[in-house]
């Protein structure tokens, strides 16, 4: 089961040295297969993304993704991009660049649509209660998505404990994604 860390400015920072140290600690202290730089409000996103890509490259087992920024992910040599459910139209462009494409989904319809458009992976969320993300979908809904689509499904949302990881793994999900688990 893959481990997918997602950054959040609440736990990271826009100050470069502190960001680099926190990122390094996450990568050293955890098994992280994928990590996504996500900061929707940073006016200095491009510079921080470049630092992020260079820092993650030091860890050969971890693949770097950028959130939403297809052109930037391509120009910086990121492994891929994580698109929100509002950006299905960007899937073809990202694939044309050779990027690995993860798409956030919250329903069976969205997951099927992302699959049809060529996404490599979908996240399905929220599985558990998580701040500001609405009612959790739960493990049964995750299992239904895993059984319904042919591309990989990553559980996302509120996953903070080893017990939750074990329960997610039982659904057959490809992996899990989290912000707080890796902090």
MARNU-444682 format. One record per residue: x, y, z of N, C-alpha, C, O in turn. Coordinates in steps of 0.02 Angstrom, whole numbers, plus 50000, padded with zeros to 5 digits. Atoms other than C-alpha are relative to their C-alpha. Layout:
XYZXYZXYZXYZ;...
***
This chain:
500434994150000500005000050000500455006250000500905006850042;499584994050005500755016749948499825005150055499255005550078;500074994649951501005031050071500105006649962500625007849931;500024993850039500585048149998499915005950047499385006950075;500024994149956501005063750098499805006249960500015007049902;500214993750031500195080350057500195005750048500045005450107;499814994449957500905096750121499405004650010498925004549971;500514995049984499815110150199500345005750036500735004450083;499654994449968500375127650248499875000550075500255003950110;500125000049927499615124950421500584996650036500774998750090;499475003949969500995112350458500695001549972501205000050003;499364998150030502345118750342500065007650004499765010650049;499914992849997502855136650306500215002649932500384998649888;499774997050062503275148650167500725002450006501005005049957;499304998149990504995152250241500434994149977500344988650002;499675005550036506205142050136500414995350044500354989250036;499595004449959507415135350267499564995650044499674989650049;500455003949957506035129950387499614995049959499524989349980;500375004550044505045122450243500444994049982500224988349986;499545005450020506565112350186500134995250058500134989250049;499885004249942506905106050362499394995750017499464989850032;500615003949985505105100850392499894994649947499714989049964;500085004850054505015092450222500494994250008500314988450001;499495005149990506635083150255499814995450058499884989350053;500215004149943505985077250424499444995249981499454989450002;500555004350021504385070450346500284994349958500084988549966;499735005150045505385061150213500474995250036500504989350018;499555004449962506655054250337499624995850051499814990050062;500335003449945505425049450473499434995349979499164991750021;500575003950023504105040950366500174996449935500614998549898;499985002950066503935029150222499535004149957498935004049967;500404995750043503335041150087500164998149928500724999149904;499915001850071503085034849909499885005949954500235006849904;500174994050038502285050749842499925005750050499715004750107;500134994149959502245068349910499795005749953500085006749900;500284994650041501245083049843500095006750036499925007450095;499954993249974501655101349868499345003549986499165004749928;500664996950005499985109649903499995006250046500055005650107;500044993749963499865127849955499625004949956499925008349914;500434996150044498415137049876500065007550008499835011349966;499994992849987498805154049951500705003049998500785008950016;499314997650001500685155749927500145004049937500105001449882;499834995850057501145170349815500684998349970500855000449915;499335002050020502885162749802500014992549983500524989249992;500095007150012502245145549748500544997249953500814991849966;499525002650049503415143649598500694998950031501004993750019;499355000849967504995146549701499994994350049500454990350052;500055005349950504405135149840499934993249965500204988249989;500075006250037503905121849712500674997649974500824991749975;499335001850024505655122349639500424997150057500774992150047;499645002549941506415120049813499734993150018500124988550032;500335006449984505165106049846500254994549954500454989149977;499805005150049505605096649685500744998050012500904992150010;499295001549988507485098049720500104996150065500504991450067;499935003549935507285092549901499764992849995500094988250019;500285006850007506195077549859500454995749957500504989649969;499565003850044507425072349723500574996750038500874991850014;499485003049958508685068549861499794993250027500214989350050;500275006249973507545054049914499754995849941499184996749918;500165003650062507545041649770499364995950003499084994249951;500615004149993506075031749839499365004149999498815001349999;500594995749996504895046849841499915003949935500395006749908;500164996450061504025054449691499645006550017499185006650058;500274993449985503605073149691499445001949952499515001249891;500564997550038501935079949632499855007150021499975009050078;500244993449984501295097649623499245000149996498944996649956;500734999449998499515102349663499775005149948499965010949951;500364995750048498515109549516500425003049944500145004349891;499584996250046499985117349422500324995549947500894993549954;499765004650052500175106749265500615002749964501114999149959;499434997150036501335118449169500625000350044501174998750021;499444999649954502435121249321500284993150016500894992250017;499775006949988502515102649360500424997549942500954994449952;499625002050059503095099549183500675003649996501185000449986;499394996150008504375113649179500524998550054501124999150042;499545001549945505135108749348500214992750002500644990750042;499835007050001505215090349306499704995950057499984990950078;500355003949949503985084549438499794993349971499704992649910;500245006550022503455066449429499285000549975499084997149928;500694999550019501655071649419499645005950030499955010550056;500424994649976500215082649467499384997050033499134991850013;500625002049967498745081149586499485005449985499555011150005;500514995350021497205089249513499384999650044499174994250064;500645000149963495655094549611499444997749954499524997549893;500575002450040493965088049555499715005349954499325003749909;500234994750044493645104849474500455000849938500325005249896;499514999350055495085102149350500054993949954500594992449929;500005005850045494585086949248500265002049931500574997949897;499794997850066494945097349092500765000249993501015000649937;499274999850001496805097449138500324993149993500934992649982;499725006850002497015078449134500364998849935500934996449935;499695001450066497365077248947500655003949991501145001249965;499394995950005498635091448954500564996950042501134996350018;499505003049956499545083449101500264993549970500874992249972;499795006350030499575066549014500435001349938500924997749926;499614998350059500235074748854500725002050019501185000949981;499344998249974501695081348959500364994050029500954994450047;499695006049971502025063749021499974999850076500344996050107;500064999849928501505067849199499554994450026499084992349993;500435004649963500785055249321499435004250028499565009450058;500574995849983499035061449357499574996750055499304991350047;500435001749944498125060049523499435005049999499545011049992;500584995550000496355067149529499594998850064499434993150081;500435000449941495345070849686499294998649979499025002049934;500705001550014493625063049683499634999150066499924997550118;500425000549941492165062749804499384995949988498944995550031;500595004150017490905051649715500214994849948500744995349917;499885005150051490805036449603500005003249931500425001349889;500034996750066490335047649456500655003649984500905003049928;499374996550011491885058349478500574995149987500994996249943;499475005050009493005043049495499974996949931500494996149898;500085002950067492305035249337500195004949946500495003149895;499844994850050492475051649243500765001149996501035001649941;499274999249999494295053849297500344994149965500824995049927;499735006050033494655036049242499925000549925500384999149887;500154999550072493835038949073500465005149966500655004249908;499584994750029494885054749045500754998450003501155002349978;499305002150001496515045449079500405001050063501015000350061;499634999349937496965048749261500344993450017500084988150001;499645006049978498235036549332499724997450066499694991450077;500235001549932497525037049508499465005050019499485010749997;500464995249969496055044649599500084999550075500204994150102;500105000349928495965049549779499255000250011498885003349972;500715000049982494275046449859499975002450072500294999850117;500014996949933493815057150008499335003550014498925004449970;499615002049943493465060450144499784993250026499184991750027;500165006649972493555043050219499795000750072499284997950093;500154998649929493575048850400499885007450009499995011449963;500114992949985493125065250482500665003849994501175001850021;499414995750008494335078850432499755007349997499205008649974;500234993049996494265097750457499775002849932500125002349882;500284996250057493175107350333499894995949936499904998749881;500095004150060492865092550215499334996549998499234992149956;500675003050003491065087850252499964993250033500434991050066;500125006549969490345071350306500464994749970500554994549909;499575005250026491515056450292499614994949959499034993449973;500315005050044491145043750155500044993050031499584989050022;499935006349965491785029050257500324994649957500424995349897;499655005550031492605012650217499574996149950499834993649900;500435003650047491095004650132499975003649932500005000349880;500004996250064491015018550002500674999449965500704998949904;499345001050029492895017049976500044993249966500284992749910;499995006850029492724998349947499604999649936499814996349888;500415000050061491345001349819500375003249942500345000849886;499624996750053492455013449721500584995549978500704994749918;499445004550016493945001449730499754994449955500094992549907;500275005550039492844987549661499715002149933499664998049887;500354997650059492024998349528500465002449944500315001449885;499584997150053493465006749437500644995849991500834991950035;499425004250016495004999249355500675003450015501195000150017;499384996749981496295012549400500074999950076499604998250112;499875000249928497085013949571499625005350038499525010950014;500374995549955496135021949715500415000950063500644996150094;499644998249939496985030849858499495003150049499145007850031;500454997449948496005033950019500305006550027500905006950039;499774993549975496105051850081499485002750049498885001750041;500454996549955495385061450226499964997150069499644991950079;500065001949930495595059950413500394993950020500294991450075;499615006049984496825045450408500605002350041501065005450016;499484997749955497925048250559500294994550044500784995650080;499775005449955498155031350647500174993749961499954992749904;499825006550029498895014350610499394995649991499344992049942;500625003950004497195006350643499605002049938499354997749902;500354997750060496395017150508500364997649937500034995649889;499625002650058497795012150388499844992749988499734990749930;500175007150007497444993850421499304999049972499194994749930;500685000550025495594996450391499965002049926499604998949888;499984997950070495935005750228500304994549957500054993149903;499665005350038497104991950171499534994249985499574991149932;500485005550008495704979050194499525001349942499224996649916;500464998450055494674988250061500304998449932499944998249882;499675001150064495964984449927500255006449968500475006349910;499754993650027496425002749904500744999449985501114995850018;499304999750021498085006049817500445003150054501035001450059;499624996749948498615016849962499585005050037498965005250031;500354994749964498195031250074500405006549993501005006449983;499704993350001498535049950071499795003650063499235002750088;500164996449939498615061350220500465006050006501005006349978;499584994449978499255077750285500244998550070500844998250083;499845000449929499185074950472500374993650020500764993750068;499665006249982499785056750475500765000849998501114997850039;499284999350011501515062150416500335005550040500935006550036;499734994549961501725076850534500234997550069500475001450109;
***
